[in-house]
Amino acid sequence: KAKMSSPTETERCIESLIAVFQRYAGKDSNSFTLSKTEFLTFMNTELAAFTKNQKDPGVLDRMMKKLDLNSDGQLDFQEFLNLIGGLALACHDTFKRSQKFV
């Protein structure tokens, strides 16, 4: 029997993203999308530092609208990945800027 190799760091990251999405998406009747309430719960729990730093109370509503590409009032996994990708880009840009001054 072939021994399964342990997942790579990248594979673990993908598994984690799927698990986190499913944890929050599974709170209401549709476990394949994030409702607005689920999105807000996700943002306030998983990205609390980001959320607390926003001065504008309407920022999460606007984020949800912008991410909801098909305007169905829900975020599917693709739309969720756009959020994660956008945040990762912003973090990477900050990291690049900080490296220029070292």
N, CA, C and O atoms as a GROMACS GRO file, in nm:
protein
  408
    1LYS      N    1   0.085  -0.119   0.000
    1LYS     CA    2   0.000   0.000   0.000
    1LYS      C    3   0.089   0.125   0.000
    1LYS      O    4   0.178   0.138   0.084
    2ALA      N    5   0.064   0.214  -0.093
    2ALA     CA    6   0.147   0.335  -0.104
    2ALA      C    7   0.123   0.428   0.014
    2ALA      O    8   0.009   0.452   0.055
    3LYS      N    9   0.231   0.480   0.067
    3LYS     CA   10   0.220   0.573   0.180
    3LYS      C   11   0.182   0.711   0.127
    3LYS      O   12   0.246   0.762   0.035
    4MET      N   13   0.078   0.770   0.185
    4MET     CA   14   0.038   0.904   0.144
    4MET      C   15   0.138   1.005   0.199
    4MET      O   16   0.168   1.005   0.318
    5SER      N   17   0.190   1.089   0.111
    5SER     CA   18   0.281   1.193   0.160
    5SER      C   19   0.198   1.301   0.229
    5SER      O   20   0.082   1.324   0.195
    6SER      N   21   0.259   1.366   0.326
    6SER     CA   22   0.185   1.470   0.397
    6SER      C   23   0.166   1.589   0.303
    6SER      O   24   0.249   1.613   0.216
    7PRO      N   25   0.057   1.663   0.322
    7PRO     CA   26   0.028   1.774   0.231
    7PRO      C   27   0.135   1.884   0.241
    7PRO      O   28   0.194   1.906   0.346
    8THR      N   29   0.157   1.950   0.130
    8THR     CA   30   0.251   2.062   0.127
    8THR      C   31   0.188   2.182   0.199
    8THR      O   32   0.069   2.182   0.230
    9GLU      N   33   0.269   2.282   0.224
    9GLU     CA   34   0.218   2.403   0.289
    9GLU      C   35   0.106   2.466   0.204
    9GLU      O   36   0.005   2.511   0.258
   10THR      N   37   0.125   2.468   0.073
   10THR     CA   38   0.024   2.526  -0.016
   10THR      C   39  -0.105   2.445  -0.011
   10THR      O   40  -0.214   2.501  -0.006
   11GLU      N   41  -0.092   2.312  -0.013
   11GLU     CA   42  -0.211   2.227  -0.005
   11GLU      C   43  -0.285   2.248   0.127
   11GLU      O   44  -0.408   2.250   0.130
   12ARG      N   45  -0.209   2.264   0.236
   12ARG     CA   46  -0.272   2.288   0.366
   12ARG      C   47  -0.345   2.423   0.367
   12ARG      O   48  -0.453   2.435   0.424
   13CYS      N   49  -0.286   2.524   0.303
   13CYS     CA   50  -0.352   2.655   0.294
   13CYS      C   51  -0.484   2.646   0.220
   13CYS      O   52  -0.584   2.704   0.263
   14ILE      N   53  -0.486   2.573   0.109
   14ILE     CA   54  -0.609   2.555   0.031
   14ILE      C   55  -0.713   2.482   0.114
   14ILE      O   56  -0.830   2.522   0.118
   15GLU      N   57  -0.672   2.373   0.181
   15GLU     CA   58  -0.764   2.298   0.267
   15GLU      C   59  -0.822   2.388   0.376
   15GLU      O   60  -0.941   2.380   0.407
   16SER      N   61  -0.737   2.474   0.433
   16SER     CA   62  -0.782   2.565   0.539
   16SER      C   63  -0.885   2.664   0.487
   16SER      O   64  -0.986   2.689   0.553
   17LEU      N   65  -0.860   2.720   0.369
   17LEU     CA   66  -0.956   2.816   0.311
   17LEU      C   67  -1.091   2.749   0.288
   17LEU      O   68  -1.195   2.808   0.317
   18ILE      N   69  -1.089   2.627   0.236
   18ILE     CA   70  -1.215   2.554   0.212
   18ILE      C   71  -1.285   2.528   0.345
   18ILE      O   72  -1.406   2.547   0.357
   19ALA      N   73  -1.209   2.485   0.445
   19ALA     CA   74  -1.268   2.454   0.577
   19ALA      C   75  -1.329   2.578   0.641
   19ALA      O   76  -1.438   2.571   0.696
   20VAL      N   77  -1.259   2.691   0.633
   20VAL     CA   78  -1.310   2.815   0.692
   20VAL      C   79  -1.438   2.858   0.619
   20VAL      O   80  -1.537   2.895   0.682
   21PHE      N   81  -1.435   2.853   0.486
   21PHE     CA   82  -1.554   2.890   0.409
   21PHE      C   83  -1.673   2.803   0.448
   21PHE      O   84  -1.782   2.854   0.472
   22GLN      N   85  -1.651   2.672   0.456
   22GLN     CA   86  -1.760   2.580   0.489
   22GLN      C   87  -1.812   2.602   0.631
   22GLN      O   88  -1.931   2.588   0.657
   23ARG      N   89  -1.721   2.636   0.724
   23ARG     CA   90  -1.762   2.661   0.862
   23ARG      C   91  -1.861   2.778   0.869
   23ARG      O   92  -1.962   2.769   0.939
   24TYR      N   93  -1.832   2.886   0.797
   24TYR     CA   94  -1.920   3.003   0.803
   24TYR      C   95  -2.041   2.989   0.710
   24TYR      O   96  -2.150   3.034   0.743
   25ALA      N   97  -2.022   2.926   0.595
   25ALA     CA   98  -2.132   2.910   0.499
   25ALA      C   99  -2.236   2.811   0.552
   25ALA      O  100  -2.353   2.818   0.512
   26GLY      N  101  -2.196   2.722   0.640
   26GLY     CA  102  -2.285   2.618   0.688
   26GLY      C  103  -2.380   2.660   0.798
   26GLY      O  104  -2.453   2.577   0.852
   27LYS      N  105  -2.381   2.789   0.833
   27LYS     CA  106  -2.463   2.832   0.946
   27LYS      C  107  -2.611   2.850   0.910
   27LYS      O  108  -2.696   2.847   0.999
   28ASP      N  109  -2.643   2.868   0.782
   28ASP     CA  110  -2.785   2.880   0.743
   28ASP      C  111  -2.824   2.768   0.647
   28ASP      O  112  -2.755   2.667   0.639
   29SER      N  113  -2.932   2.786   0.576
   29SER     CA  114  -2.986   2.678   0.493
   29SER      C  115  -2.899   2.644   0.372
   29SER      O  116  -2.899   2.529   0.328
   30ASN      N  117  -2.823   2.740   0.319
   30ASN     CA  118  -2.739   2.712   0.202
   30ASN      C  119  -2.593   2.704   0.246
   30ASN      O  120  -2.533   2.805   0.283
   31SER      N  121  -2.537   2.582   0.241
   31SER     CA  122  -2.400   2.564   0.288
   31SER      C  123  -2.297   2.589   0.178
   31SER      O  124  -2.178   2.565   0.200
   32PHE      N  125  -2.341   2.636   0.060
   32PHE     CA  126  -2.247   2.661  -0.050
   32PHE      C  127  -2.223   2.810  -0.072
   32PHE      O  128  -2.146   2.847  -0.160
   33THR      N  129  -2.287   2.894   0.007
   33THR     CA  130  -2.266   3.038  -0.005
   33THR      C  131  -2.266   3.104   0.133
   33THR      O  132  -2.318   3.050   0.230
   34LEU      N  133  -2.204   3.221   0.138
   34LEU     CA  134  -2.210   3.304   0.258
   34LEU      C  135  -2.322   3.405   0.240
   34LEU      O  136  -2.322   3.483   0.146
   35SER      N  137  -2.417   3.403   0.331
   35SER     CA  138  -2.518   3.508   0.333
   35SER      C  139  -2.453   3.635   0.389
   35SER      O  140  -2.338   3.631   0.434
   36LYS      N  141  -2.525   3.745   0.386
   36LYS     CA  142  -2.469   3.869   0.441
   36LYS      C  143  -2.435   3.852   0.589
   36LYS      O  144  -2.329   3.896   0.634
   37THR      N  145  -2.523   3.788   0.664
   37THR     CA  146  -2.499   3.765   0.807
   37THR      C  147  -2.375   3.678   0.826
   37THR      O  148  -2.292   3.707   0.912
   38GLU      N  149  -2.363   3.572   0.747
   38GLU     CA  150  -2.246   3.484   0.757
   38GLU      C  151  -2.118   3.558   0.719
   38GLU      O  152  -2.014   3.540   0.783
   39PHE      N  153  -2.125   3.642   0.616
   39PHE     CA  154  -2.011   3.723   0.574
   39PHE      C  155  -1.966   3.816   0.688
   39PHE      O  156  -1.847   3.826   0.718
   40LEU      N  157  -2.063   3.883   0.751
   40LEU     CA  158  -2.031   3.974   0.862
   40LEU      C  159  -1.969   3.897   0.978
   40LEU      O  160  -1.873   3.944   1.039
   41THR      N  161  -2.024   3.779   1.009
   41THR     CA  162  -1.968   3.695   1.116
   41THR      C  163  -1.826   3.655   1.082
   41THR      O  164  -1.737   3.660   1.168
   42PHE      N  165  -1.804   3.614   0.958
   42PHE     CA  166  -1.669   3.577   0.912
   42PHE      C  167  -1.572   3.694   0.930
   42PHE      O  168  -1.465   3.679   0.988
   43MET      N  169  -1.611   3.812   0.880
   43MET     CA  170  -1.523   3.929   0.885
   43MET      C  171  -1.492   3.969   1.029
   43MET      O  172  -1.378   4.000   1.063
   44ASN      N  173  -1.595   3.968   1.115
   44ASN     CA  174  -1.578   4.011   1.254
   44ASN      C  175  -1.503   3.909   1.339
   44ASN      O  176  -1.450   3.943   1.445
   45THR      N  177  -1.497   3.784   1.293
   45THR     CA  178  -1.429   3.679   1.368
   45THR      C  179  -1.290   3.653   1.312
   45THR      O  180  -1.190   3.660   1.384
   46GLU      N  181  -1.284   3.622   1.184
   46GLU     CA  182  -1.158   3.582   1.121
   46GLU      C  183  -1.070   3.701   1.084
   46GLU      O  184  -0.947   3.689   1.081
   47LEU      N  185  -1.131   3.814   1.055
   47LEU     CA  186  -1.054   3.932   1.013
   47LEU      C  187  -1.085   4.051   1.104
   47LEU      O  188  -1.103   4.163   1.058
   48ALA      N  189  -1.092   4.022   1.234
   48ALA     CA  190  -1.135   4.122   1.331
   48ALA      C  191  -1.043   4.244   1.333
   48ALA      O  192  -1.091   4.356   1.347
   49ALA      N  193  -0.912   4.223   1.318
   49ALA     CA  194  -0.819   4.336   1.322
   49ALA      C  195  -0.846   4.429   1.204
   49ALA      O  196  -0.849   4.551   1.220
   50PHE      N  197  -0.867   4.372   1.086
   50PHE     CA  198  -0.900   4.452   0.968
   50PHE      C  199  -1.032   4.526   0.989
   50PHE      O  200  -1.042   4.645   0.963
   51THR      N  201  -1.132   4.454   1.036
   51THR     CA  202  -1.266   4.510   1.053
   51THR      C  203  -1.265   4.624   1.154
   51THR      O  204  -1.328   4.728   1.133
   52LYS      N  205  -1.194   4.604   1.267
   52LYS     CA  206  -1.189   4.706   1.372
   52LYS      C  207  -1.118   4.833   1.326
   52LYS      O  208  -1.147   4.942   1.375
   53ASN      N  209  -1.024   4.820   1.231
   53ASN     CA  210  -0.948   4.936   1.182
   53ASN      C  211  -1.025   5.021   1.083
   53ASN      O  212  -0.978   5.129   1.046
   54GLN      N  213  -1.142   4.975   1.038
   54GLN     CA  214  -1.221   5.052   0.942
   54GLN      C  215  -1.297   5.161   1.016
   54GLN      O  216  -1.373   5.133   1.108
   55LYS      N  217  -1.277   5.284   0.974
   55LYS     CA  218  -1.345   5.397   1.040
   55LYS      C  219  -1.491   5.406   0.996
   55LYS      O  220  -1.577   5.454   1.071
   56ASP      N  221  -1.517   5.360   0.874
   56ASP     CA  222  -1.650   5.375   0.813
   56ASP      C  223  -1.735   5.253   0.845
   56ASP      O  224  -1.699   5.142   0.804
   57PRO      N  225  -1.847   5.270   0.917
   57PRO     CA  226  -1.930   5.153   0.952
   57PRO      C  227  -1.993   5.084   0.831
   57PRO      O  228  -2.033   4.969   0.842
   58GLY      N  229  -2.003   5.152   0.718
   58GLY     CA  230  -2.064   5.091   0.599
   58GLY      C  231  -1.968   5.013   0.512
   58GLY      O  232  -2.007   4.962   0.406
   59VAL      N  233  -1.842   5.003   0.555
   59VAL     CA  234  -1.741   4.943   0.468
   59VAL      C  235  -1.770   4.795   0.439
   59VAL      O  236  -1.749   4.750   0.326
   60LEU      N  237  -1.818   4.720   0.538
   60LEU     CA  238  -1.845   4.577   0.514
   60LEU      C  239  -1.962   4.558   0.418
   60LEU      O  240  -1.960   4.468   0.335
   61ASP      N  241  -2.064   4.643   0.429
   61ASP     CA  242  -2.177   4.637   0.334
   61ASP      C  243  -2.127   4.660   0.192
   61ASP      O  244  -2.166   4.589   0.099
   62ARG      N  245  -2.041   4.760   0.176
   62ARG     CA  246  -1.991   4.790   0.042
   62ARG      C  247  -1.900   4.680  -0.010
   62ARG      O  248  -1.902   4.648  -0.129
   63MET      N  249  -1.820   4.622   0.080
   63MET     CA  250  -1.735   4.509   0.039
   63MET      C  251  -1.821   4.394  -0.011
   63MET      O  252  -1.792   4.334  -0.115
   64MET      N  253  -1.927   4.363   0.064
   64MET     CA  254  -2.015   4.253   0.026
   64MET      C  255  -2.075   4.279  -0.112
   64MET      O  256  -2.076   4.190  -0.197
   65LYS      N  257  -2.124   4.401  -0.135
   65LYS     CA  258  -2.183   4.435  -0.266
   65LYS      C  259  -2.081   4.422  -0.379
   65LYS      O  260  -2.112   4.369  -0.486
   66LYS      N  261  -1.959   4.470  -0.354
   66LYS     CA  262  -1.854   4.466  -0.455
   66LYS      C  263  -1.812   4.321  -0.486
   66LYS      O  264  -1.786   4.287  -0.601
   67LEU      N  265  -1.805   4.238  -0.382
   67LEU     CA  266  -1.764   4.099  -0.400
   67LEU      C  267  -1.872   4.014  -0.466
   67LEU      O  268  -1.841   3.916  -0.534
   68ASP      N  269  -1.998   4.052  -0.446
   68ASP     CA  270  -2.113   3.974  -0.494
   68ASP      C  271  -2.133   4.000  -0.644
   68ASP      O  272  -2.224   4.073  -0.683
   69LEU      N  273  -2.048   3.939  -0.726
   69LEU     CA  274  -2.043   3.970  -0.869
   69LEU      C  275  -2.174   3.939  -0.941
   69LEU      O  276  -2.210   4.009  -1.036
   70ASN      N  277  -2.245   3.835  -0.899
   70ASN     CA  278  -2.372   3.802  -0.966
   70ASN      C  279  -2.493   3.863  -0.896
   70ASN      O  280  -2.607   3.833  -0.930
   71SER      N  281  -2.468   3.948  -0.798
   71SER     CA  282  -2.573   4.024  -0.727
   71SER      C  283  -2.687   3.938  -0.674
   71SER      O  284  -2.803   3.977  -0.681
   72ASP      N  285  -2.652   3.820  -0.620
   72ASP     CA  286  -2.758   3.734  -0.564
   72ASP      C  287  -2.768   3.748  -0.413
   72ASP      O  288  -2.845   3.676  -0.349
   73GLY      N  289  -2.693   3.841  -0.355
   73GLY     CA  290  -2.699   3.862  -0.211
   73GLY      C  291  -2.623   3.759  -0.131
   73GLY      O  292  -2.634   3.755  -0.008
   74GLN      N  293  -2.546   3.676  -0.198
   74GLN     CA  294  -2.468   3.570  -0.134
   74GLN      C  295  -2.328   3.572  -0.193
   74GLN      O  296  -2.308   3.618  -0.305
   75LEU      N  297  -2.231   3.522  -0.117
   75LEU     CA  298  -2.097   3.504  -0.172
   75LEU      C  299  -2.070   3.355  -0.190
   75LEU      O  300  -2.071   3.279  -0.093
   76ASP      N  301  -2.046   3.314  -0.315
   76ASP     CA  302  -2.007   3.175  -0.338
   76ASP      C  303  -1.856   3.162  -0.315
   76ASP      O  304  -1.790   3.261  -0.282
   77PHE      N  305  -1.802   3.043  -0.332
   77PHE     CA  306  -1.661   3.021  -0.299
   77PHE      C  307  -1.570   3.105  -0.388
   77PHE      O  308  -1.468   3.156  -0.341
   78GLN      N  309  -1.604   3.118  -0.515
   78GLN     CA  310  -1.523   3.201  -0.606
   78GLN      C  311  -1.520   3.347  -0.557
   78GLN      O  312  -1.414   3.409  -0.553
   79GLU      N  313  -1.636   3.399  -0.520
   79GLU     CA  314  -1.643   3.537  -0.471
   79GLU      C  315  -1.566   3.552  -0.339
   79GLU      O  316  -1.503   3.654  -0.315
   80PHE      N  317  -1.573   3.450  -0.254
   80PHE     CA  318  -1.497   3.447  -0.129
   80PHE      C  319  -1.347   3.449  -0.158
   80PHE      O  320  -1.272   3.520  -0.091
   81LEU      N  321  -1.303   3.372  -0.258
   81LEU     CA  322  -1.162   3.369  -0.294
   81LEU      C  323  -1.115   3.505  -0.346
   81LEU      O  324  -1.000   3.542  -0.326
   82ASN      N  325  -1.203   3.579  -0.414
   82ASN     CA  326  -1.168   3.714  -0.459
   82ASN      C  327  -1.138   3.803  -0.338
   82ASN      O  328  -1.046   3.885  -0.343
   83LEU      N  329  -1.214   3.787  -0.231
   83LEU     CA  330  -1.190   3.861  -0.107
   83LEU      C  331  -1.053   3.824  -0.050
   83LEU      O  332  -0.972   3.912  -0.019
   84ILE      N  333  -1.028   3.694  -0.037
   84ILE     CA  334  -0.901   3.647   0.020
   84ILE      C  335  -0.784   3.693  -0.066
   84ILE      O  336  -0.681   3.737  -0.016
   85GLY      N  337  -0.801   3.681  -0.198
   85GLY     CA  338  -0.696   3.724  -0.291
   85GLY      C  339  -0.668   3.872  -0.279
   85GLY      O  340  -0.552   3.914  -0.280
   86GLY      N  341  -0.772   3.952  -0.270
   86GLY     CA  342  -0.756   4.096  -0.256
   86GLY      C  343  -0.684   4.133  -0.128
   86GLY      O  344  -0.597   4.220  -0.127
   87LEU      N  345  -0.721   4.067  -0.019
   87LEU     CA  346  -0.655   4.092   0.110
   87LEU      C  347  -0.508   4.047   0.106
   87LEU      O  348  -0.421   4.114   0.160
   88ALA      N  349  -0.483   3.932   0.042
   88ALA     CA  350  -0.346   3.883   0.031
   88ALA      C  351  -0.260   3.980  -0.050
   88ALA      O  352  -0.145   4.006  -0.015
   89LEU      N  353  -0.317   4.034  -0.158
   89LEU     CA  354  -0.245   4.133  -0.239
   89LEU      C  355  -0.211   4.257  -0.157
   89LEU      O  356  -0.099   4.307  -0.163
   90ALA      N  357  -0.309   4.306  -0.081
   90ALA     CA  358  -0.287   4.425   0.001
   90ALA      C  359  -0.176   4.399   0.104
   90ALA      O  360  -0.091   4.485   0.126
   91CYS      N  361  -0.178   4.282   0.166
   91CYS     CA  362  -0.074   4.246   0.264
   91CYS      C  363   0.062   4.238   0.197
   91CYS      O  364   0.163   4.282   0.252
   92HIS      N  365   0.065   4.179   0.078
   92HIS     CA  366   0.191   4.164   0.005
   92HIS      C  367   0.246   4.300  -0.035
   92HIS      O  368   0.367   4.323  -0.027
   93ASP      N  369   0.159   4.390  -0.079
   93ASP     CA  370   0.202   4.526  -0.115
   93ASP      C  371   0.263   4.598   0.005
   93ASP      O  372   0.365   4.665  -0.007
   94THR      N  373   0.199   4.582   0.121
   94THR     CA  374   0.250   4.642   0.245
   94THR      C  375   0.387   4.585   0.278
   94THR      O  376   0.478   4.658   0.316
   95PHE      N  377   0.401   4.454   0.262
   95PHE     CA  378   0.528   4.387   0.289
   95PHE      C  379   0.637   4.440   0.194
   95PHE      O  380   0.748   4.468   0.237
   96LYS      N  381   0.603   4.452   0.063
   96LYS     CA  382   0.701   4.502  -0.034
   96LYS      C  383   0.746   4.643   0.000
   96LYS      O  384   0.865   4.675  -0.008
   97ARG      N  385   0.649   4.728   0.037
   97ARG     CA  386   0.683   4.866   0.073
   97ARG      C  387   0.775   4.870   0.194
   97ARG      O  388   0.869   4.950   0.199
   98SER      N  389   0.748   4.785   0.292
   98SER     CA  390   0.830   4.785   0.414
   98SER      C  391   0.972   4.738   0.384
   98SER      O  392   1.067   4.781   0.450
   99GLN      N  393   0.988   4.651   0.285
   99GLN     CA  394   1.121   4.599   0.250
   99GLN      C  395   1.208   4.705   0.182
   99GLN      O  396   1.331   4.699   0.192
  100LYS      N  397   1.147   4.800   0.114
  100LYS     CA  398   1.223   4.902   0.042
  100LYS      C  399   1.302   4.993   0.136
  100LYS      O  400   1.401   5.054   0.095
  101PHE      N  401   1.258   5.001   0.261
  101PHE     CA  402   1.320   5.094   0.354
  101PHE      C  403   1.416   5.024   0.450
  101PHE      O  404   1.468   5.085   0.543
  102VAL      N  405   1.438   4.896   0.427
  102VAL     CA  406   1.527   4.821   0.518
  102VAL      C  407   1.671   4.846   0.479
  102VAL      O  408   1.762   4.793   0.542
   0.00000   0.00000   0.00000
